């Protein structure tokens, strides 16, 4: 263990579990957005091309407002189905994400490919298989830390970074009224050369992500022409930390305004010896609203209220998103795309 006791950003170290101690620290959790239900490319590469027309999305999340070193996450993505592919079977996507948490940050660039097999004549029911490949730059900036002992060799004096390749795989099945999907992210994390995460002989596992399994499903209930309900569930498992479950319910009013919320918590599906038995499971509740300004342009906002013991240390989380569908003169899809 390094000689330095990191004082600056100690709250981040305590509550976000991103200790910089070398040798025995587990990897960090993947990103998660409250508004993932409006663009699931971030959790499943098989989603690429779902809207068929080219769709661009940007999102920014400021987590734990007023909390020193709280997470900040931003990203842009674009995806669509190839016009030249038979029955729009080929979907392509690209995504750039940036995540900063205290002294560490990660920047990733991914390309996605999906093969979308129609299972009916209309083509609005499809079984999709997707793969993604890209690279992530992991970095730690030692200059933002305050520590007791100067010149600790385990702490970089400036910014130390490395690029690591990775891949992801997913399956996605959808109909006009429901969907189900599963994906595995960070496929190479078990096999990447561990020496990539060393700085002068000290290992920093905290800047390295671990494999994640995502399973999600949703359905659309049509109450009337002006009122619909879309409940959904997302299960995230990294096989080390708590299993996370995200429950979301959104009303669609007059095909223009989405209003609802989500509840995120940890659950114990099986025994994990490394986890503290007294670990708190509650996480956050979110209020979500999205407004379809036009048929092409939509703007979304989510406010997360932390309901764990972290609640008294910060002022919630804000998340803003904007998306634009490039339909051209004639939209390629006539049936609504609710997912």
C-alpha positions, 0 to 999 in steps of 0.5 A: 500500500502506498505511504500517502493518505489521500485527504483531498477528495476523501469523500469520493474515495469513501462513498464512490469506492474508487480508492487509489491504493494499489495491489488489491482494489476491484474494478469500477462499475459501468456508466448508467443513465436514467434516460437510457430508455430513450436510447439503449445504444449505450447498453446494447450494441444490437439496438443500432438501427432500431429507428432505421432513420439516422438518429443522433443523441447527446447526453450530459449527467452531473451527479451528486451536485455540491459533492466534491469530485462528483461524477460527470458524464457526457456522450454523443452517439449516432446510429441508423440502418443502411439503405443499401442493406436488404430489408434494412437488416444492417444497423450501424452506430458510433458512440463517444463517452467521457466520464470523470470521477474525482482524479480519474477519467475515462474516454471511450470510442466505439463502433457498433454493428447489428444484424436485424432479422425480420420475423414478420412481413411488415418488418416491425418485429425483429431479432437483432444481434450486435457487436461493438468494438472500440478503445478506452483511455483510462487516466489518473491525474495525481496533481489534483490530489492532496496527500500527507507524504510528498513524492510518494512513488505510487501517486503520479505527479501529473496525468498518467493514462493508457489506451485499452481495446475492448468489445461488447455483444448484444441480442435485442428482440422487439415488436411494436409493443414490447422488447427484450434484450441482453448484452455483455459489456467490456468483454476483454476486461478479463484478458487485458494485460494487467501491466497496462494499469501500472504506474512505476510498478504500482497497480491501479485497478480502480481505473479499469472496468470489469465485465457487465451483463445487462438484461432489460425488457419493456412494454407499451400499454395503450390506454387511449389515443392520448395516453400510453404507459411504458414500464421497463426494467434493467438488470445490471450485473458485474458478478462482484458488486451488488446486482443493480435493478432499475425500474422505470415507468413513463406515461406518454401524453398525446404522443408528445410528452413523456412523464414518469420516473424510475427507482434504482436499487441493489438486490441480492440474487446470490451470495457474493463473499466479497460483499459486506453483509451490511452494504446498503442496497438503496440507491436513487429515485428519478423524475424523468420528463421528455418533450417531443418538440417535433417528430424529429427533435426531442429534449429530455431531463432527469433529476435523481434524488439519492435515497441512500446515506449519501443523501445528506452529502449532496444535492441530487443529480441532473441529466440532460439529453437531446436527440434528433431523427434525420428523416429526410423528406419521407420517414423510412418507418411508418410504425411508431418507435417507442423504445 
